[in-house]
Amino acid sequence: MKLPSAWLPRALALSWAGFWMFFFVAESQAWHTRIGASLPWVGVGLLFVLLALVPWRWELVGGLLLTIVGLLAGVAYAIWSPPRLAAVSRVLTTVVFGVPPVAAGILFLRHRRAVPPNP
């Protein structure tokens, strides 16, 4: 019997976290943001990377954390996005913030259930 692989949720979670880490750093550089002002966003990026790595060791905890954080990030951005932001930009950013971690979290949880426990 072939066991399902956890590579898809790992790749999805790391791609999501890596994208936002790169985005926060690159945006700070492009706008010549002071280090003190960009540190909180870089901290959020590091938190995303940490959240993407937790399920590699603890699939249940990591899958739950990714799902919860993805839902919270999507809802929070939808509520507190810049007021003059176009609706299309608001929807796309909300989706990019929330959907990948939720999908990765669900895939981690499903993978955990599909793998039989060690004897």
C-alpha positions, 0 to 999 in steps of 0.5 A, spaced: 500 500 500 502 506 497 502 512 503 500 519 501 505 524 501 506 530 505 510 534 500 504 537 497 502 541 503 509 542 505 511 545 499 504 549 499 506 552 506 513 553 505 511 557 498 506 561 502 511 563 507 517 564 503 512 569 498 510 573 504 517 573 507 520 575 500 514 580 499 515 584 506 523 584 505 522 587 498 517 592 499 521 595 505 527 595 500 523 598 495 520 603 499 526 605 503 523 604 509 526 605 516 529 598 519 524 600 525 518 600 521 519 594 517 521 589 523 514 588 525 513 586 518 519 581 517 517 578 524 510 577 521 514 573 515 518 569 520 512 567 524 509 565 517 516 561 516 515 558 523 508 556 522 510 552 515 515 548 519 511 546 525 507 541 521 514 537 519 515 535 526 508 535 529 502 534 523 496 535 527 498 541 531 501 544 525 495 543 521 491 546 526 495 552 526 496 553 519 488 552 518 487 557 524 492 562 522 490 562 515 482 563 517 484 569 521 489 572 516 484 572 511 478 575 515 483 580 519 486 583 512 478 583 509 476 587 515 483 592 516 485 592 509 487 599 506 480 603 505 482 606 498 484 599 496 480 597 490 475 591 491 479 586 486 486 588 490 482 587 496 479 580 494 486 577 491 490 579 497 485 576 502 485 570 498 493 570 497 493 571 505 488 566 507 487 560 502 494 557 502 495 556 509 488 553 510 489 548 504 496 546 507 493 545 514 487 541 511 492 537 507 496 536 513 490 533 517 488 529 512 495 526 511 496 525 518 489 521 518 491 517 512 498 514 515 497 508 520 500 509 526 507 506 528 506 499 532 
